[in-house]
């Protein structure tokens, strides 16, 4: 699936967010500038978050209230698995909210057995390609067009 521009990327995130349920973990990967934060802003809106969502690069995790608690994790500044273990991310997986993780490839073995993996690739200046892989669940199949 592809989007053209930030508005479409946000809208796709909003659609995906509307399909999520408490306990879902969304692991997002992509190069710097691929649109991860734009997608997550839509994702949060789709789950019922009305607050302004910003990248938590310096605080690592932002928590938002909505119909479902929403936890936005940005691992960009963490380089080592032990640093990630120090933030006790596994505790967020058990809180029955939505956990959306930027730079999820850094988690390696810490990702739960059931999660949605989304790879975002910038194919040109404005177009983004999204590859969705559901691991241990089947929530998005056939619902994204």
Secondary structure, DSSP 8 states (H G I E B T S, - for coil): -EEESHHHHHHHHHHHHHT--TT-EEEEEE-TTSSHHHHHHHHHHHTT--S-----TTTSEEEE-SSS-EEEEE-TT--SHHHHHHTTHHHHHTTTSEEEEETGGGTGGGS-SSEEEEEEEE-SSSEEEEEEEEES--SSTTT--
